Amino acid sequence: MAEISHVSPLAPGTFPELPEIKGARFASVAAGVKYSDRLDVMLAHLAPGTVMTGVFTKSATRSAAVLDCQEKIGVDNDKGAAILVNAGNANAFTGKNGVSATKAVTNAVAKALQLPENRVFSSSTGVIGEPLPHDRITSKLAELTNTLSEDGLASAAEAIRTTDTFSKGAYRTIFTPNGPVKIAGIAKGSGMIAPDMATMLVYIFTDGKIARPALQAMLSDLNEKTFNSITVDSDTSTSDTLLLAATGQSGVDVEGDDKFRDALHQVMLELAHLVVRDGEGATKFVEIEVTGAASSPDARTHALAIANSPLVKTAIAGEDPNWGRVVMAIGKSGAGADRDRLTIRFGDILVAEAGWVSPSYTEEAGAQYMTNETIKISVDLGLGEGLSTVWTCDLTHGYITINADYRS
């Protein structure tokens, strides 16, 4: 697997100073699962009473770790929990070896932290089809457990990267009459990004107190507006996992609290946008907004058709305001559209209306707009009230370079 030496031009200037989440401790090590001389395994230890929720890939070829997490996520237990993640090997399409490797890791973590095995969640990300060298992970458990710390989340973000060019983190703090509540999360993802659940690997922690059913419902709903609304290359991973842990250690009940919901939404959306900004080879961050569809599902279908079109994405990479490719993507999507009711805008520039290029549009204005790092394409279908927004990036030679030698 090729190492990435450059940082995405769309990367933020710095990694955020994530707050410590009471009841959550983290550790990271270099285990040599695939990479050499870099962090590639992280462990999170969560306090007794922690509520665990999650969403997972719907891929029919999902990994052993995903299947294991799905079996455990609905279990309530007050004895604490743990999450172990390795980078470099997806432990997917590895048959019985995948199951036994997952069990070996989760059982070893359970023993080391004195937890029930069904409260240990694992994730693996990287190359598909290669057996996971789980002994390299379990041999590092003593080091991991001995270095657990509440300030270890930034290192954990580094340890879960594969082709990511930068670590991804986000946080929010809300203030309530009963005290502050903190939310902090990390994510990894750069390629094979077209979520059908959550996306890539994402871990979010809060010290808020909330019952599992309420938190799961909130997570599932917000997921549709964030991680399920991004795409880099239209490919859904076998390993997509999002885990949200609420330790309850703040003592503040956030069930039904709109401020908490909004803050969680902001953290999730920021992490989702960071994944797009680190899209393999990306040079443009692109928002696709579709309104006026016959229904919101139709709007989403159109938005994703535009966002996933190689012709649209390469035009954006070349800074070509080729609005005809947007028209093409709408026409092929399969959702309802009427050519003569379409309106298309690039940013604030009216490009096309009533089935034809706008008399006010100039190619010079369109070309100038396409030089921006952040691009917005708006489409109104003129058919109803349905709307949807998705986010993507351009498609450059860099994407081909990264993926042509991904396993080397």
C-alpha positions as CSV (number, residue, x, y, z in Angstrom):
1,M,0.0,0.0,0.0
2,A,1.5,3.3,-1.1
3,E,2.3,5.8,1.6
4,I,0.9,9.3,1.1
5,S,3.6,12.0,1.2
6,H,1.5,15.1,0.5
7,V,-1.4,16.7,2.3
8,S,-4.7,17.5,0.6
9,P,-4.8,21.2,-0.5
10,L,-8.3,21.2,1.1
11,A,-7.0,20.2,4.5
12,P,-7.6,22.5,7.5
13,G,-4.6,24.4,8.8
14,T,-4.4,22.5,12.1
15,F,-5.9,19.6,13.9
16,P,-8.4,20.8,16.6
17,E,-7.6,20.7,20.2
18,L,-10.1,18.1,21.2
19,P,-11.5,18.2,24.7
20,E,-11.1,15.4,27.1
21,I,-14.2,13.3,27.5
22,K,-14.7,12.1,31.0
23,G,-15.0,8.3,31.1
24,A,-13.1,7.8,27.8
25,R,-9.4,6.9,27.6
26,F,-7.3,6.3,24.5
27,A,-4.0,4.8,23.5
28,S,-2.2,4.2,20.2
29,V,0.7,2.1,19.1
30,A,2.7,1.1,16.0
31,A,2.0,-2.6,15.6
32,G,3.2,-3.1,12.0
33,V,-0.1,-4.5,10.8
34,K,0.7,-3.2,7.3
35,Y,2.7,0.0,7.7
36,S,6.1,0.5,9.3
37,D,7.2,3.1,11.7
38,R,3.8,4.8,12.2
39,L,0.8,4.5,14.6
40,D,-1.7,1.9,13.2
41,V,-3.7,0.6,16.2
42,M,-5.8,2.5,18.6
43,L,-7.7,1.4,21.8
44,A,-10.5,3.3,23.5
45,H,-11.6,2.2,27.1
46,L,-15.0,3.5,28.2
47,A,-16.2,3.7,31.7
48,P,-19.0,1.6,33.3
49,G,-22.4,2.8,32.3
50,T,-21.3,3.8,28.8
51,V,-24.1,3.6,26.2
52,M,-22.9,2.3,22.8
53,T,-24.7,3.0,19.5
54,G,-23.7,2.6,15.9
55,V,-24.5,2.4,12.2
56,F,-22.8,0.1,9.7
57,T,-22.3,-0.5,6.1
58,K,-25.1,-2.3,4.2
59,S,-22.5,-3.9,1.9
60,A,-23.3,-7.6,1.2
61,T,-19.5,-8.3,1.6
62,R,-19.0,-6.5,4.9
63,S,-16.1,-7.4,7.0
64,A,-15.9,-9.8,10.0
65,A,-15.4,-6.8,12.4
66,V,-18.6,-5.1,11.1
67,L,-20.7,-8.3,11.5
68,D,-19.3,-8.7,15.0
69,C,-20.1,-5.1,15.9
70,Q,-23.6,-5.4,14.6
71,E,-24.3,-8.4,16.8
72,K,-23.1,-6.6,19.9
73,I,-24.4,-3.0,19.4
74,G,-27.8,-3.6,21.0
75,V,-26.5,-5.2,24.1
76,D,-26.9,-3.1,27.3
77,N,-24.3,-3.6,30.0
78,D,-23.0,-1.4,32.8
79,K,-19.5,-2.8,32.9
80,G,-17.9,-0.4,30.4
81,A,-16.8,-1.0,26.9
82,A,-13.8,-0.8,24.5
83,I,-13.1,-0.1,20.9
84,L,-10.0,-1.4,19.1
85,V,-9.2,-0.2,15.6
86,N,-6.4,-1.3,13.2
87,A,-5.3,0.4,9.9
88,G,-3.7,-1.3,6.9
89,N,-5.8,-4.5,6.8
90,A,-9.6,-4.6,6.4
91,N,-10.0,-8.2,7.5
92,A,-12.7,-8.4,4.8
93,F,-13.3,-11.3,2.4
94,T,-11.0,-13.5,4.6
95,G,-13.6,-16.3,5.4
96,K,-13.2,-18.1,8.7
97,N,-9.9,-16.5,9.2
98,G,-11.6,-13.2,9.5
99,V,-14.0,-14.4,12.1
100,S,-11.3,-16.1,14.2
101,A,-9.0,-13.0,13.9
102,T,-11.8,-10.7,15.1
103,K,-12.5,-13.1,18.0
104,A,-8.9,-13.3,18.9
105,V,-8.6,-9.5,19.1
106,T,-11.8,-8.9,21.0
107,N,-11.2,-11.7,23.4
108,A,-7.7,-10.4,24.2
109,V,-9.0,-6.9,24.8
110,A,-11.8,-8.2,27.0
111,K,-9.3,-10.1,29.1
112,A,-6.8,-7.2,29.3
113,L,-9.5,-4.7,30.4
114,Q,-11.7,-7.2,32.4
115,L,-14.7,-6.6,30.2
116,P,-17.4,-8.9,28.8
117,E,-16.4,-9.9,25.3
118,N,-19.7,-8.6,23.9
119,R,-18.7,-5.1,25.1
120,V,-15.5,-5.0,22.9
121,F,-16.0,-3.5,19.5
122,S,-13.4,-3.7,16.7
123,S,-12.8,-2.2,13.3
124,S,-10.3,-2.9,10.6
125,T,-9.5,-0.8,7.6
126,G,-7.2,-1.2,4.6
127,V,-6.6,-3.8,2.0
128,I,-9.4,-6.3,1.4
129,G,-8.7,-10.1,1.1
130,E,-5.5,-10.4,3.1
131,P,-5.6,-12.3,6.5
132,L,-5.3,-10.0,9.5
133,P,-2.0,-10.6,11.4
134,H,-3.9,-10.3,14.7
135,D,-0.9,-11.5,16.8
136,R,0.8,-8.2,15.9
137,I,-2.2,-6.4,17.5
138,T,-2.6,-8.6,20.6
139,S,1.1,-8.5,21.3
140,K,0.8,-4.7,21.8
141,L,-2.2,-4.9,24.3
142,A,0.0,-4.5,27.4
143,E,1.5,-1.4,25.9
144,L,-1.9,-0.1,24.9
145,T,-3.6,-0.7,28.3
146,N,-0.6,0.8,30.2
147,T,-0.7,4.1,28.2
148,L,-4.5,4.7,28.2
149,S,-5.1,8.4,28.8
150,E,-8.0,10.9,28.5
151,D,-5.9,13.1,26.2
152,G,-5.1,10.4,23.7
153,L,-7.8,11.1,21.1
154,A,-5.6,13.1,18.8
155,S,-3.1,10.2,18.5
156,A,-6.0,7.8,17.9
157,A,-7.1,9.9,14.9
158,E,-3.6,9.5,13.5
159,A,-3.6,5.7,14.1
160,I,-6.7,4.9,12.1
161,R,-5.5,6.6,8.9
162,T,-4.9,4.6,5.7
163,T,-4.6,6.8,2.5
164,D,-5.8,9.8,4.5
165,T,-3.4,12.7,4.1
166,F,-4.4,14.3,7.4
167,S,-6.0,13.3,10.7
168,K,-9.7,14.3,11.2
169,G,-11.3,15.6,14.4
170,A,-14.2,17.8,15.5
171,Y,-15.8,18.8,18.8
172,R,-18.5,20.9,20.3
173,T,-19.4,21.8,23.9
174,I,-22.9,22.8,25.0
175,F,-23.7,24.6,28.2
176,T,-26.8,23.5,30.2
177,P,-28.2,24.7,33.5
178,N,-26.7,21.5,35.0
179,G,-23.3,21.9,33.6
180,P,-21.4,21.5,30.3
181,V,-21.6,18.5,28.0
182,K,-18.8,17.7,25.6
183,I,-18.8,15.9,22.2
184,A,-15.6,14.9,20.4
185,G,-15.1,12.7,17.4
186,I,-12.5,11.4,14.9
187,A,-12.8,9.9,11.5
188,K,-10.8,8.3,8.7
189,G,-11.7,8.2,5.1
190,S,-10.3,9.3,1.8
191,G,-11.2,6.7,-0.9
192,M,-13.9,4.1,-1.4
193,I,-16.4,6.6,-0.1
194,A,-20.1,6.3,-1.0
195,P,-21.7,5.5,2.3
196,D,-24.7,3.3,2.6
197,M,-25.1,3.6,6.4
198,A,-22.5,5.8,7.9
199,T,-19.1,6.0,6.3
200,M,-15.5,4.8,6.6
201,L,-14.6,4.7,10.2
202,V,-15.9,7.3,12.7
203,Y,-15.8,7.3,16.5
204,I,-17.7,9.9,18.5
205,F,-17.6,10.3,22.3
206,T,-19.7,12.4,24.6
207,D,-20.0,12.6,28.4
208,G,-23.7,13.3,28.1
209,K,-26.2,11.0,29.8
210,I,-28.8,9.5,27.5
211,A,-30.6,6.1,27.1
212,R,-29.5,3.9,24.2
213,P,-32.7,3.8,22.2
214,A,-32.9,7.6,22.2
215,L,-29.3,8.0,21.2
216,Q,-29.5,5.4,18.5
217,A,-32.5,7.0,17.0
218,M,-30.7,10.4,17.0
219,L,-27.6,8.9,15.4
220,S,-29.5,7.1,12.7
221,D,-31.4,10.2,11.8
222,L,-28.4,12.6,11.7
223,N,-26.4,10.0,9.8
224,E,-28.7,10.5,6.8
225,K,-28.0,14.2,6.7
226,T,-24.2,13.9,7.2
227,F,-22.2,10.7,6.5
228,N,-24.9,9.3,4.1
229,S,-24.8,12.5,2.1
230,I,-21.2,12.4,1.0
231,T,-19.4,10.7,-1.8
232,V,-15.9,10.7,-3.2
233,D,-15.9,7.9,-5.8
234,S,-19.3,6.1,-5.6
235,D,-17.8,3.0,-4.0
236,T,-19.2,1.7,-0.7
237,S,-16.7,0.2,1.7
238,T,-16.9,-3.3,3.2
239,S,-15.8,-1.8,6.5
240,D,-17.9,1.4,7.1
241,T,-18.6,1.8,10.8
242,L,-19.7,4.7,13.0
243,L,-19.7,4.2,16.7
244,L,-21.1,6.7,19.1
245,A,-20.4,6.3,22.8
246,A,-22.1,8.2,25.7
247,T,-20.2,7.8,29.0
248,G,-22.8,9.7,31.0
249,Q,-19.9,11.0,33.2
250,S,-21.0,14.6,33.1
251,G,-24.2,13.6,34.9
252,V,-26.2,15.9,32.6
253,D,-29.2,14.2,31.0
254,V,-29.4,15.3,27.3
255,E,-32.3,13.2,26.2
256,G,-34.7,15.4,24.2
257,D,-32.2,18.3,24.4
258,D,-32.2,20.2,21.0
259,K,-28.9,21.9,21.8
260,F,-27.2,18.5,22.2
261,R,-28.8,17.2,19.0
262,D,-27.6,20.3,17.1
263,A,-24.1,20.0,18.5
264,L,-23.9,16.3,17.6
265,H,-25.2,17.2,14.1
266,Q,-22.4,19.8,13.7
267,V,-19.7,17.4,14.8
268,M,-20.9,14.7,12.4
269,L,-21.2,17.1,9.5
270,E,-17.8,18.6,10.1
271,L,-16.2,15.1,10.1
272,A,-18.1,14.2,7.0
273,H,-16.9,17.3,5.2
274,L,-13.3,16.6,6.3
275,V,-13.5,13.2,4.6
276,V,-14.6,14.8,1.4
277,R,-11.8,17.4,1.7
278,D,-9.4,14.5,1.9
279,G,-10.9,12.7,-1.0
280,E,-8.1,10.9,-2.9
281,G,-6.5,13.4,-5.3
282,A,-9.1,16.1,-4.5
283,T,-8.5,19.7,-5.3
284,K,-12.1,21.0,-5.0
285,F,-14.8,20.7,-2.3
286,V,-18.2,20.5,-4.0
287,E,-21.7,21.0,-2.7
288,I,-24.6,19.8,-4.8
289,E,-28.0,21.2,-3.9
290,V,-31.1,19.9,-5.6
291,T,-34.5,21.6,-4.9
292,G,-37.9,21.5,-6.6
293,A,-38.0,17.7,-7.0
294,A,-41.2,15.7,-6.9
295,S,-39.9,14.2,-3.6
296,S,-36.9,14.4,-1.4
297,P,-35.8,10.8,-2.4
298,D,-35.9,12.0,-6.0
299,A,-33.9,15.0,-5.1
300,R,-31.3,12.8,-3.4
301,T,-31.1,10.5,-6.5
302,H,-30.4,13.5,-8.7
303,A,-27.9,15.0,-6.3
304,L,-25.9,11.7,-6.1
305,A,-26.1,11.3,-9.9
306,I,-24.4,14.6,-10.3
307,A,-21.9,14.1,-7.5
308,N,-20.9,10.6,-8.7
309,S,-20.6,11.5,-12.4
310,P,-17.0,11.1,-13.6
311,L,-17.7,13.6,-16.4
312,V,-19.0,16.2,-13.9
313,K,-16.2,15.6,-11.5
314,T,-13.4,15.7,-14.1
315,A,-14.9,18.9,-15.6
316,I,-14.7,20.5,-12.1
317,A,-11.1,19.3,-11.8
318,G,-10.3,21.0,-15.1
319,E,-12.1,24.1,-14.0
320,D,-14.5,23.7,-17.0
321,P,-18.0,25.1,-16.4
322,N,-19.5,22.3,-18.4
323,W,-23.1,22.6,-17.3
324,G,-24.2,20.2,-20.1
325,R,-22.7,17.4,-18.0
326,V,-25.0,18.4,-15.1
327,V,-27.9,18.2,-17.5
328,M,-26.7,14.7,-18.5
329,A,-26.4,13.5,-14.9
330,I,-30.0,14.6,-14.2
331,G,-31.3,12.9,-17.3
332,K,-29.6,9.6,-16.5
333,S,-30.5,9.4,-12.8
334,G,-33.9,7.7,-13.2
335,A,-35.7,10.2,-11.0
336,G,-38.4,12.5,-12.4
337,A,-37.2,15.5,-14.4
338,D,-38.6,17.9,-17.0
339,R,-35.9,19.4,-19.3
340,D,-37.9,22.6,-19.8
341,R,-38.3,23.3,-16.1
342,L,-34.6,23.0,-15.1
343,T,-32.7,25.8,-13.5
344,I,-29.0,25.4,-12.9
345,R,-26.6,27.7,-11.0
346,F,-22.9,27.7,-10.3
347,G,-22.7,29.6,-7.0
348,D,-24.8,32.8,-7.5
349,I,-24.4,32.6,-11.3
350,L,-27.6,31.7,-13.2
351,V,-26.4,29.2,-15.9
352,A,-29.5,27.7,-17.4
353,E,-33.2,28.1,-17.1
354,A,-36.4,26.9,-18.9
355,G,-34.5,24.1,-20.7
356,W,-31.8,26.4,-22.2
357,V,-28.7,28.4,-21.3
358,S,-29.6,31.7,-19.5
359,P,-29.3,34.8,-21.7
360,S,-27.3,36.5,-18.9
361,Y,-24.8,33.7,-18.6
362,T,-21.3,34.1,-19.9
363,E,-18.7,31.4,-20.2
364,E,-16.1,33.7,-18.7
365,A,-18.1,34.1,-15.5
366,G,-18.5,30.3,-15.2
367,A,-14.9,29.6,-15.9
368,Q,-13.8,32.2,-13.3
369,Y,-16.1,30.6,-10.7
370,M,-14.7,27.2,-11.3
371,T,-11.3,28.4,-10.1
372,N,-12.5,28.5,-6.5
373,E,-11.6,25.7,-4.1
374,T,-15.2,25.4,-2.9
375,I,-17.8,25.0,-5.6
376,K,-21.6,24.9,-5.3
377,I,-23.9,23.5,-8.0
378,S,-27.6,24.2,-7.5
379,V,-30.4,22.6,-9.5
380,D,-34.1,23.3,-9.3
381,L,-36.3,20.9,-11.0
382,G,-39.5,22.9,-10.8
383,L,-41.6,19.8,-10.0
384,G,-42.4,19.9,-6.3
385,E,-41.0,20.5,-2.8
386,G,-38.4,17.7,-2.6
387,L,-34.8,18.8,-1.7
388,S,-31.5,17.2,-0.9
389,T,-27.9,18.3,-0.4
390,V,-24.8,16.1,-0.9
391,W,-21.1,16.9,-0.8
392,T,-18.3,15.5,-3.1
393,C,-15.0,16.4,-4.6
394,D,-13.4,16.5,-8.0
395,L,-11.8,13.6,-9.8
396,T,-8.1,14.2,-10.7
397,H,-5.1,12.2,-12.0
398,G,-4.1,12.0,-8.3
399,Y,-7.0,9.6,-7.6
400,I,-5.8,7.2,-10.3
401,T,-2.2,7.4,-9.1
402,I,-3.2,6.5,-5.5
403,N,-5.4,3.6,-6.5
404,A,-3.4,2.2,-9.3
405,D,-0.7,1.0,-6.8
406,Y,-2.8,0.8,-3.6
407,R,-1.6,-2.7,-2.7
408,S,2.1,-2.1,-3.6
